[in-house]
């Protein structure tokens, strides 16, 4: 049942051709506006983030960097200059129109201009000279070439985190980038490992190497990563992890279910692919955080520095509650769906079968239809510069998408009512199971280095 639900969610959230086209259109709109701003003359408009890494969903935000002109060399700009330039762009956007919810967050560590495009309401974040963000996004894209399950699990974890309201740095929980790194680290530390330590892909501190002539710096990083990824994939002695996506998802929840008990002692280091004692890591001291997830491309920056100590219990409980539910015996697909995805996913999964659909339909539960042999809508994704072909290295399958239309209000209400009932019993069951394990003295999972010391 979990396999069915996860695949249904992936079909819903995977961007369609039109979602790519809309974002490219927004980028082109912004380019024309930037060209009209005198202080930004010669600047380029370049996407980064989940759009470039292909880790975005149909409703994902669009991150855009305005790279200032500096001849062939990488441009530098201070915070005050960035604030001034974004202020100029803000005025131009107001005059041009086509956007709403304009916000200028000028005093942030990285000044950002936020708005919502009139093109399907896509939210956009604009920053100045975020070349490091572009390169980080590209490396995450290239990593997906090693194993396509990384791409799929990142999308699923993001939706699960939204369902439990732990995917918002503004409220003291994880941002999407740190969630992606948690999935990456899970793939590095499962047995056998699916992904290598990132030092085996790029041994240096990538951000430090973005200096001098831009083309030379970018090419060196790309060529290094490409050579190492190809070497890793062609290594026939490498152990292959053949666990299914549901198994990896449940293990992910189990691995981090008690993070509130070890996060003050152990840090997560995707660069080395290992847990590290915080007290022994001179790069991380004397900074103190609720949890440390190091940026492997910009060491020793903590991608989870916004996570508040007061939110750690809530985050851990979300992992534990979901894990306990998924290993329980009394499950149905609605209870699973309500636990691993936001409510709006119901709108796309409670619609009756699509007209003219020739394949058989199994009605697994009331109001929730799943095509056992879905009609696949194929398309060619727009290719970004330096984009590698992404495929599942183990299974050799390409990602397909199906356009699932929104459900009716009646179906959503029925699903919501059933969700409320099932969610209540599931929560009680999860708590009871967790308490039973505690009484038996069992531990769900702890990092090995800490477990050995207990």
N, C-alpha and C positions, 0 to 999 in steps of 0.2 A: 504493500500500500504506500509506503514511504517513497519508493521508486516512482510510482505512478504520480504522486502528488508533486514531487520535486521536478519531474519532467514536465508536468503541466505548468508549473510556475515558470520554468525556463522558457517554455514556448511563449508564455504571455509577456515576460519582461524582455526577451531578446529583441533588440531594435529591428524594425523593418526597413526596407529601402527608403521609405518616406521619412523616417526618423533621421537617417543619415543626411538626406537631401535638405531637410529643414535646417539642420545645424550648419551645413555648408552655406546655405542661403543666409543665415544669421551672420556668419563670418564675413561673407561678401558685403552684406549691408554695413557692417561695422568698418570694413575697409574703406568704403566710400565716404563714411563720416570722418574717419581718421585723416583721410587725404584732404579734407576741408579745413582741418585745424592747423593753423600756421605753426604752432609750437611743436606739432608732431610730424612736420614735413619730413618725408623720407622713412618714417617708421613703418614696420611691417606688423600685420595682425596674424598671430599664429596660435592655434589651439594647443592645449595640453590637457593633462588629467585623464579621467576615465574615457573621454572621447577618443583620445589618441591611443591609450592602452587597450581599447576595445572592451573595457570593463564597465561600460555604462549600460543602463537599462533604458527602456523607451521613455521613461520620465526623468532621466538623469539630467543633472545640471551640465552646463557647458562652461569650461574654464578657458579663458583667452588671455594670452600675453601680448602686450604691445612692445615689440623690440625696437628700441631706439637706434637710429642710424649712427654708425661709427666706422664707416668705411668697411674694410674686411675684418676688422677686429671686433671682439665681443665688447658690447657697450656696458658701461657702469653708470649708475645713477644713485644719488643719495635719497634718503627718505623724503626730505623736503622737496626735492625736485619731482619725485614721483607724485607727491601730494598735489603739487602745482599742475602737473600735466593731466592728472586724472580730473582735477577741477575744471580744466579747459575742455576736456572730453565730456564732462557732465553737462556743461552749457550747450555743447553741440548736440548732444543727444536730446536735450529738452527742446531745442529748436527744430530738430529733424522729426521728432515724434516716432511712433511705431514701437514705443517701449512704455512700461509702467513700473511702479514700485521702485523707482530710482533711489538708491541708498549709497552714500559715500562714506565708507568706514575709513576715515583718514588717519586715525590714531592707532590703528592696528599695527602689529609688528611688521606686517606687509600690507601697505595701504591697498584697499580694494574698492572698486566701483561695482555695485550690484544692480541688476535690473531684470525685468521679465519681458521677454520679447513678445510681440503680438503674434508671432509665428508659433501657434499652438502653446503659448504660455511657457516656453522654455526659459528657465532661470539661467542667468549668465553672471559670471564673476570675472572682472577684468583687473589685471595687475600689470605692472610695468617691469620689463626685463626679467621675465621668469624663465630664462633658458634652462636652469637646473630642473624646473618642473617639467619642461618638455622632454629632457633627456631621461628623467626618471620614468616618465610615462612610456617612452619608447622601449626602455629596458624591460618593463613589466609586460609589454606586448611581445617582445622577443622571448621572454621566459615562457609564455603560453605556448610557444612552438614546441617546447620540450614535452609538455603534457597538457592536453586540452581540458582536463578535469580541473586544473587550476582556475581557468576562466569561468567554468560553470559554478564551482563552489564559491568563488568570490561573489558572483551575482546572487546566489542563494543566501549567503551569509549576510549580505547587505539588506536583502528583503527581510530576513529573520530579525536582524538588528532593528530595523524600522518598526517591526511588529511589537517589539519589546521596548521601544523608545530608548535605545542605547546607541543610536547612530547620529549624534548631534553634539559637536564640540561645544556649542553655545550653552548646552545644559549640563556640561561636565562629563560627557560620555565620549565614546570613540568617534573619530572622523572616518570617512570612507577609506582614506589612505592607510590608516593604522589597521583597519579591519582587513584590508587586502594583505598587509604584511603579516597579520596573525595567520591567515590562510596559508601564505607562503611558508611561514615558519612551521606550521603544522605539516606541510608537505616535506619539509626538510627533516623533521624529527619523527615521522611515522616509520614503521618498520615493514618492509624495507623502504628507505627514503625514496620519494618521488622526484624531489628537486634537490640540487646540490647547494652547499653554502654559496652565497653570492660572491664570495671572494674567488671562487673557482670560475665565475663568469666575468667579473671585473675585479681584479685584485686591489686596485687603488681606491682612494676616496674620490668618487667621480666628480663631485662639485669642485674640488680643488683643482681638477684637471681642465676645467672650463676656463681657459685663459688664452690670450693671444689671438691668433687668426681663428675665427669661428669655424670655418670649413675644416681646417686641419684638426682642431680639437674634437669636433663632432665625428669626423671620419675615424679618428684614432679610437674613440670610444666604441663606435659602431663596429669597426673591424675587429677589435679585441673581443667584444661580446659575441659577434658572429662566429669567430674562429673557435672560441671556447664552447659555445652552445653546440656547434656541429661536432666538435670532439666528444662532448658528453653524449650526444645522441647516437654517435657511431660506435660507442664503446660497448662491445658485445658481452663484456664481462660484468656489466652493470646489472644488478638485481632489479627485476621488474616487479613493481607493486601492482597487482591486478584487482585490488579492492574496488568495489562499486562506489558510485557517488554517494548513495545513502550510507554505506559503511563509513566512508570518509567523513561525512557530515556528522554522524553520531559520535565518531571518535574525536572530531574537532570540539564538539560540545563537552565531551568527557574530559578532554585535556585541559580546558580552561575553566571548568566548573568551580574550582576552588581557588581562583586567582587571588581573592581577597586574603587568603591565608599565607601566600608566598610572595606576593607582588612587592612587598617592602624589602625582601631579601634577594630576589632573583630578577634579573632583567632578561629581556628577549632580544637576541642578537642575530638577525637574519644574515648579517655579513659572514659570521662564522658558523651559522646554523646551529648554535648551541645556547643553552641557558647559561648565564654568567652571574656569579656572585657580585652584587652591586658594591659591596664593601671592598672587593678586590680590584675593581675596575676604576683606575685613576681617571679615565676619560669622563666618567659619569659623575664623579664627586667634584665639589661638595653639593651639587644640586640634589634636591629630594623631590620625588614625585610619587603619586599614588601607584603608578605602574610605569615601567620603562620599556618601550618598544623602540629600539634604536633604528634610525633611518640608515639603511645599509649604503645609501649613496651620498649621505651627508653626515657622516659620523662626527661627533657623538650626539647629534640632535635627537631629541625624543619626540617621536610623532604623536605620542599620547600625553604630551605635557598638559593638555587641557582637561584630562580626566581628573575629576575631583575625588578626594578621599571619601567624601560623603556619598558618592555614587558607586563606590566599589562593591558594596554589599548588593545593591540593586543589580549591577552588571553580573555578578557571580550567581545571583539567584536566577537570572534569566537563563544563563547557561545550564544550571543545575535543574531547573524546572523543566526545560525543554528536553534535556537528556533523559530525565526520569520518566517523562511521558512516553518518549519514543521507545524505551526499552520495556514499557509495561505491556501487558497482554491484551487488555481491553481497549482496542483502538478502532476508530473508524476514520475515514478520509476527511470528514469535516473537522474532527478534533485535531487531526494532524495539521490540516491546512490553517486552522485558526491559530495554531501555535508557531508555525514556521513562516507565515507570510502576513502582511498587513491586510486589513479588511477589504481594501479596494481591489485586491486580487480576486475576491469573490465575484466582482462585477464581470470579470472576464472568464470565469469558470462555471458560472451558474446559468449561462445562456444555453437554450436548447440547441440541438445539432444544427450546423450550418446547412442552409438549403442547397440542394443539388449535390450533397455529399453522398458518395456512392459506397463508402466503406461501412462496416458494421459498427454499431454504437452499443456500448455496454453501460447501462445506468447503474453505476456502483453504489450510489446513495442518492437519496431524494434531493433533487435540485442541482446535482453536481454531475455533469456529463463529461465523460472522457472518451475520445475516439481511440479505439484500440489500434486502428491503422490510419492515423491522420494523413490527410492530403498535405503534402509538403509544398510550400511556396518557396521556390529557389530564387536567389538573386545573387548578383555579384556585388560585394561590398566595395564602396569607393576606396581606392588604395591611397593611403597617406604616404608622404615621403618616407622612405626607408622601412616601410611596413613589410613584415614577413608574413608569409602565408601561415595562418593558424589552423592547426588540426590536432586531433587527439592522437598523440604519438603511439599510444598503446593499442587503440582500437582502429585507428586509421579512418575514423569517421569525421566528416565535415559537419559543422554546425548548420542546422536547418532551422527555419522559423515558420510558424503558421500564424496567420492572422486570425485571432480569436476575438469575435465581436463582443462588446459589452453586454452584460446581462440585464434583464428587466428589473424594475424596482421590486416587484413581487418576489422574484427569485432571491434578490439580495436580502430582503427582509427575512425570508424563510431561512436562508443560510445564516444570517446574523442571529436569529433566535436559537437555531440549533447550536451555533457556535457558543452562545452564552451558556446554554445548558451543559454542553460537552466541556467547555472551557472550565466551568466551575468544578465539575467532577474530576476533570483531568488534573486541575491544580491541587485538589485535595489528595488525589492518588499520588501525585508526584511528591507532595510534602510527606505523606505517610511512608512512601518508599524511602525517601531520603532519611527520615527519622529511623526507620527500621535498620538501614545500613549503619547509621550512627550508633544505634544500640548494640549492634554486632561488632562494633569496633572496625568496620570496614572503611577503607578510603577509596573514594571514587578514582582519583588519580592525582599524583603529585610529581613534579619534576624530579628526576632521579637523584640529582645532587642534594636536594632537600630531603627526599624520602630516606636516603641513606643516613642522614644526620639525625633523624628523629628516633 
